[in-house]
């Protein structure tokens, strides 16, 4: 492994964002989503299905009585899904991100109060899962496959590390270290321990993050064990099922591993090469695997990560960065299978893809990782949240036809209006936590090099060339391709390489250093300048950002003969609100020479750059003739107006399409 | 109602088919399907899931002991679905058709033996349903919605009338008259009777057919009652559920009728105007409704039939005559929603559409009915059976990609290989019964006119102009558009109008009478000649049959920019066996002037006319680039070879497509 390629991303604590695009989004998360979610976790949202989340912790902590308020479902005391705890963890992580860039005493007090309740529920041996504390501890660690115990554990470790990074407070961190010790006592390679691993991955990357703080080898070892053990034969998930049912391992258990594709446990991670199964689980596993590959220098794991990465990005990723094509199992399907109208593309899966991208970028500076991170962030992730921050998409289709969503059960998962909150509330807090921690996706620092992966207006502080350096980035991205980067070096100057990603969508760019053309070396899509950086040094990057018609690989059957539109990192779409019904009748008219109008409209959808040009629309005929002898297709001229995909479904409900006929 | 437009189809008993296309198919049914199905009904097919059907009758007749042979499932004695009885009925009906055109003493004895067993199971009050006889008669008529009791009843009435028509034997007919009396004692408008109707329709048309033989008003009245009562409020299905559950009618029952779309019981039939719900149920209901409309002269029912017909044929019918777009509920969805790759298009639903078409044609001679009958017969129906008669499609997609069927659960219902027999064996015997009775779809006789709806080589006998007339039809249809019709009149001459359908696919035709151009009047797609027909009169019809590229209405989103190919009544398709993989990359190249090769190939797929021309194929690019800036599409020339759709999936398993880009 070439460890000189490694770098570590700066914490959100050290990258302060002030960006024309992202700051309003982060403010939306801070001022609307986080407070709303806190109300939801406490069952204070009128008319909404109760969450039960914080109440479960109070019951587990014996601060509340189980029998109150919840009607029929209260009989067993625990309310909601087995993974209800994770909502609190995601909320704390989101709050941590928000606190890191916007100190807020009231919010911090609220989080501290939540942590107090949560820690009160922790058992003397460190165990902390309200489902089993309330339902009976004898059941714990008996169904790792289905019951999300290690998933909630992982989310809490994430929350604890984030809150520690943001505030320096150790209470939750210490609690989670104790919980980690508890898990470690029950699961591991030693005899007498369970040889198990999470049914829903996340603990792997969470423990890697914890190790980054504690440097306790035990934490790294546990994460590595989860990855090493996964998919080994005999299958742990089969064994634990036998134990629960009182059978023996040979009793009708799945020996082929086919049933474990959903959990990516069909074979050892080192042998995997195609993304399979539940997409969120998958990308979380791959993210954790990349962490462990880097922390342990394990080449076989790195190779597995690269194969899985390639499989996703070259075969199974929507143009929006959505992944997981099928509603069935919320899962990956097969190479080049990218249906637009039945796409699942769970918001959380795109978030997980961003996690994976960040970790791959940490392993080696290649532009494809930042490109994909950017693709997911600007499209498939933020499409999950409405412009007012009050409603959310779980599923992110690339084509929506309201009638079809209502009348065809195979498309019922596709919504054309964002929902207030979901009974399974995984996506909204996940969107909140990634946006709130956006600062930790911008720059990374390696042995002799500082890398910029995302162009987000911000001020970053780090050590390079032995000096404290501050890097200020100003940009009108994603609407304009102009980026100004200025350096301040404590003590005058510092020698290091600085590299920035040349976006994959950009065919032509210029770089100026202090006003003069700069000579860069380029490698793997990064441009590098090595010099003694001085305070006042200023880099000016100009990325050409024309409207680009995109085509999909001919292996993608759903997009044969079609085009999509991008400008910079943004995928565009057509909406009924601008273009009328039956978007499928539209044609771009490519490759005729278009006069393309690109216009920033500050009053449209919170301020977006729209794209318009004269396309064509298939003329209608007698609606009573379903079939007829084909004539040369008759089109009428039709002005097509495109908006950024992320902003769709913020006006009257209607059709949407990303891909139309050329 | 204009009853002068009415006509009655000749029975298969009076239309003897000898046709180059259909006779081999009928022979296949007679010599392979019918014997195989008899073995299946008797659980004699090695390796196949037992049917239990005939055994259920033996148990019900106390000719066999219930506890033998069936392992776990035998506990209650009855084996298989609640509608298992209907398989025997369909088989008898198929055998009746076969016996009508090919006397076969051994087969007739087998049927008689089956009828003996079946009649032995009949209860003293006429009741005959093995599920309830075996499970307990106290349960009968308590779940008309779900338990298919009146469905099995209807199928047996169909079988009884068919066998009587074919052989003149009354045993089963009399048994079914007694069963009808039994049903009539339990269900009807009178107080004390159930105000119910079938959960799965068919009894409506069966009783109409029975009435055609018995002329017993009671039989017509019961059929009419089923149709009149359907969809009235309060909903009978809700009421019977309450009775079963001991609740009252107001107990949480569906009051909106929304849940009854599946059963077409959401509102009264007279008020329905869109085809909804389970497609087979729907077209069976509409067929029965058309029968009752004709037999009772009920204009409101006729109008409902016409609205429903139009909705199907103008909005919801695949080019192959397949209906029922969605696997969910095997159901209709909504107007212009005709996805190709997730199409359900159950073979039985196309058969039901043929039933409906025949009845609509009986109400008024309009070519659209025969056109649709022909479309379904030559495409969506016979595609259900393999060329060797030994395997069957339940689902008839218009596009199949094997990988997708295997790896995407939302397409798992789509098969690319026909199956031996289904656990739910409804389609194979249904194909058998319609093919075996094809003679009853050819001609109809009205007050002063004889109509030919289908061009099938045959000899028909009927009375017209007061004389016995024989009409001999010879044709190379569907491969050639040449039809010779010769008349023989007992006693020299008979005056009547003769009308024949001008196929909707035919843009140009000629008619000669005894060698000279004939002057026809035309109305609603029929051409008419009125004269004194004499023995030796000969009509020669020549229908131009060019290869025709077809386009779908622009409202059909899945076919925007695409074309299909027809020649005569046949829809064509592309198969991987002829055209390689990734058929979606092919383009017809329309409207370039093609040199189209049309060739009858006697050794291909049992003898078919193939169509070939030079089209284009989207060139591939680097398989690792999922997206790129669009260039002018690069195509390579590619010879496209089309085969008739019905013959697909008879070679190596692979892809198939009906619609490709123009």
Contacts between the chains, C-beta under 8 A, distances in Angstrom:
chain1	res1	chain2	res2	distance
A	310	B	624	7.4
A	313	B	626	7.1
A	314	B	623	7.6
A	314	B	624	4.7
A	314	B	625	7.5
A	314	B	626	5.5
A	315	B	626	6.8
A	317	B	626	6.5
A	319	B	627	5.6
A	325	B	408	7.5
A	326	B	408	5.6
A	326	B	409	6.4
A	326	B	410	6.3
A	327	B	410	6.9
A	328	B	408	7.4
A	328	B	409	3.5
A	328	B	410	6.1
A	329	B	409	7.4
A	333	B	404	7.8
A	333	B	407	5.2
A	333	B	408	4.9
A	334	B	403	5.6
A	334	B	404	7.6
A	334	B	407	4.5
A	334	B	408	7.5
A	337	B	403	7.5
A	337	B	404	6.5
A	337	B	407	7.3
A	337	B	408	6.5
A	342	B	410	6.1
A	401	B	557	7.0
A	403	B	334	5.6
A	403	B	337	7.5
A	404	B	333	7.8
A	404	B	334	7.6
A	404	B	337	6.5
A	407	B	333	5.2
A	407	B	334	4.5
A	407	B	337	7.3
A	408	B	325	7.4
A	408	B	326	5.6
A	408	B	328	7.4
A	408	B	333	4.8
A	408	B	334	7.4
A	408	B	337	6.5
A	409	B	326	6.5
A	409	B	328	3.5
A	409	B	329	7.3
A	410	B	326	6.3
A	410	B	327	6.9
A	410	B	328	6.1
A	410	B	342	6.1
A	410	B	410	5.2
A	507	B	629	7.6
A	548	B	629	5.2
A	548	B	630	7.9
A	549	B	629	6.8
A	549	B	630	4.0
A	550	B	627	5.2
A	550	B	628	7.0
A	550	B	629	6.4
A	550	B	630	5.9
A	551	B	627	7.2
A	551	B	628	6.3
A	551	B	629	7.7
A	551	B	630	4.0
A	551	B	631	7.5
A	551	B	633	7.8
A	552	B	626	6.6
A	552	B	627	5.7
A	553	B	620	7.9
A	553	B	621	6.5
A	553	B	623	6.7
A	553	B	625	6.2
A	553	B	626	5.4
A	553	B	627	7.3
A	553	B	628	8.0
A	554	B	582	7.4
A	554	B	585	5.2
A	554	B	618	4.5
A	554	B	619	7.1
A	554	B	620	5.3
A	554	B	621	6.8
A	555	B	582	6.7
A	555	B	620	7.3
A	555	B	623	6.6
A	556	B	626	7.4
A	557	B	401	7.0
A	557	B	582	7.2
A	557	B	584	3.9
A	560	B	584	4.8
A	560	B	585	5.8
A	560	B	618	6.2
A	560	B	661	6.6
A	561	B	561	6.7
A	561	B	587	7.4
A	561	B	618	7.5
A	561	B	633	7.1
A	561	B	661	4.9
A	563	B	630	5.1
A	564	B	627	7.8
A	582	B	554	7.3
A	582	B	555	6.7
A	582	B	557	7.1
A	584	B	557	3.9
A	584	B	560	4.9
A	585	B	554	5.2
A	585	B	557	8.0
A	585	B	560	5.8
A	587	B	561	7.5
A	590	B	630	6.2
A	590	B	632	7.8
A	591	B	630	7.7
A	591	B	631	7.7
A	591	B	632	4.7
A	618	B	554	4.5
A	618	B	560	6.1
A	618	B	561	7.5
A	619	B	554	7.1
A	620	B	553	7.9
A	620	B	554	5.3
A	620	B	555	7.3
A	621	B	553	6.5
A	621	B	554	6.8
A	623	B	314	7.6
A	623	B	553	6.7
A	623	B	555	6.6
A	624	B	310	7.4
A	624	B	314	4.7
A	625	B	314	7.4
A	625	B	553	6.2
A	626	B	313	7.0
A	626	B	314	5.5
A	626	B	315	6.8
A	626	B	317	6.5
A	626	B	552	6.6
A	626	B	553	5.3
A	626	B	556	7.4
A	627	B	319	5.6
A	627	B	550	5.2
A	627	B	551	7.2
A	627	B	552	5.8
A	627	B	553	7.3
A	627	B	564	7.8
A	628	B	550	7.0
A	628	B	551	6.4
A	628	B	553	8.0
A	629	B	507	7.6
A	629	B	548	5.2
A	629	B	549	6.8
A	629	B	550	6.4
A	629	B	551	7.7
A	630	B	548	7.9
A	630	B	549	4.0
A	630	B	550	6.0
A	630	B	551	4.0
A	630	B	563	5.1
A	630	B	590	6.2
A	630	B	591	7.8
A	630	B	662	6.9
A	631	B	551	7.5
A	631	B	591	7.7
A	632	B	590	7.9
A	632	B	591	4.7
A	633	B	551	7.7
A	633	B	561	7.1
A	633	B	662	6.8
A	661	B	560	6.6
A	661	B	561	4.9
A	662	B	630	6.9
A	662	B	633	6.8
